[in-house]
Amino acid sequence: MQQTADVQAPAGVVEPNRPAAEKPSVQLQPQPSLTSDFSAEGGPRREVVIGSVDPASGFKYQLDLDSMGAAIRTATFSEFDDRDRKNPKPLVFLSPVGLNGRETLSLANAEFTLLDQKRRLNLGRLSWKLLGVQKLEDGGASAAFEATIVDANERPMLRLTKTYRVDPDTYLLNIALNIENLGNEGHQIEYAVTGPGGLKRNAFGTDMRKIIAAYRNSQGITSTGLDVKTLMKADSPEDRALVPKNPEWGYLWTANVSKYFAAILVPTPDEGKQYCDWINGRWGVLYNPDQDRKAASGDETIGFVLSSTPATLGPAGQADSSRAYAFQLYLGPKDKSRFDEVELYRQLGFVHAIDFMPCCCCPSTIINPIAFAILAIMNWMYIVIPNYGVVIIILVLLMRLVLHPVTKYSQVSMHKMSKLAPRAEAIKKKYGDNKAEMNKKLMELYREQGASPIISMVPMFVQMPIWIALWSAIYASIDLRGAPFLPVWITDLSAPDALIPLQTITIPFVGWQVHGLNLLPILMGVAFYLQQKLMPMQQTTATTNPQLAQQQKMMNIMMPLMFPLMLYNAPSGVNLYIMSSTFGGVFESYVIKKHIREREVQEAQGLISATSKTGGKIKKKKPKPFFRTR
């Protein structure tokens, strides 16, 4: 008789791409039960495979199922590889999480509680009995596991049956859990299930792993999330809870997402309902093996746990003696076009699993719509020009062209302010003790010369959301993962360009890792230098404000050095965008500067007014009268 076991994983794991029939079983001896009066029975430790990593099979992934907790040990994609330049292999998306000598597996049944008896069993440490693996007539495959709860006299009380089903040509996995009362007395039960986990951090750039929960309200679908840093700082279960702003909102799903992929667990609502009401709690979980407080040390992973509402099971033989729970698990790319095309994905709002990179000045409510629009434009352009590198360059230059009037207005205003800097400094010195009079004189000066420090900054705030959205769209687009630009150089727009690959070098003290000689950041530094030389910055002399002049000089030196260092390991698609935009800005600044010089010549010749009173328009000569009057 196999009872609840608290064991570690076997030392040897069979190859994940071998057929299920060829996989040897792993058997472990039973361990003592967790409680004195109740225990759980299962079977020998087994691992089986359903699905396939062969793209020709039609399956989107292969699942390695483990009888320990009746869980998913690994999920491996058939269409995506790990982007290893030398020896690419199918990408392992879900994997075991090791912590304190134990493993946590995806979709493992964790705590099972008998509320009437006030007893709790951890079914995640039980090797469930494998009922078998089936190849279905429609091309799918399924595997079923069983666990039995027995009393102190080893009489069966409850039977749990868990079934996984995978079908070709879909990213959805169906999971069914049936709990049946085998005794003559009713029971009140609840349980918890571990969400999908083991998502590795993306090798390049910002850690975008996050736990997201979606809800339905009267306005539509909304979501809330917890990232790695938030979970790292959480000190209580309340800090890790995924709760909606309004408790009346209906719960839809919880997802564990990385930069490009998502594992979305959808509890199926009861018949006739639009949302799930049998999930009671949702918590994010941080797995931190080294127990450090740094969110970027590399060993952290995140996950989540769902708990059910209490359910009452009637005595065996009655209509209410069993309860069926169903889940659907989406394992696939964060692809908006796919989420929009499939009706179920659209109804459930899977698009909320796509998370861009908003900043403090541009929240997601502004960034997301613009970023989605940019992605749509990029996909449309890709149909005509099947090279995302070329698409990025053209799109950036088109954005520069569209925003040119705004940029021109901003730079002309900045130039006016720079010319007025000496006079403004003189006013500040003269009226330094009288702030009200000083501000009055400064405003008179700016108004007289048609300049405004506030208005000159407005164009920048207009452009900022667009450029941040463009950055975010390029950074997080699944379409750029593995997409090449040139045959030899920049063969993956989602990775550094690595003109010359090198053995990984770790820079002391800062911990940065260098994997090769990246040319794009160097070219980007050149572009930044040229842009700094052409930008119409305030030409404050040492006699007016020596401190500000020194700061400007330092910025001119630091900017071309700082940004290439910060973005040295950034994805080449992002660096290509920044470099193209910066070189475009260099040319644009040259054109605007030429316009300013021509305008100043016209002002000197009296052809246009130097102030704003005439709007800067060329003065028209009055026509001579046909005859003079005396």
PyMOL commands that set and color helices and strands:
alter all, ss='L'
color gray80, all
select helices_A, chain A and resi 20-22+55-57+123-125+228-233+237-240+336-341+343-348+350-353+364-384+388-402+404-430+435-449+455-476+478-480+519-534+546-566+572-604
alter helices_A, ss='H'
color red, helices_A
select strands_A, chain A and resi 38-41+47-51+61-66+71-81+90-94+97-99+102-104+109-114+119-122+129-135+141-151+156-166+172-181+187-194+210-217+220-227+250-257+261-267+279-287+301-308+311-313+322-333+500-506+513-517
alter strands_A, ss='S'
color yellow, strands_A
deselect
rebuild
show_as cartoon
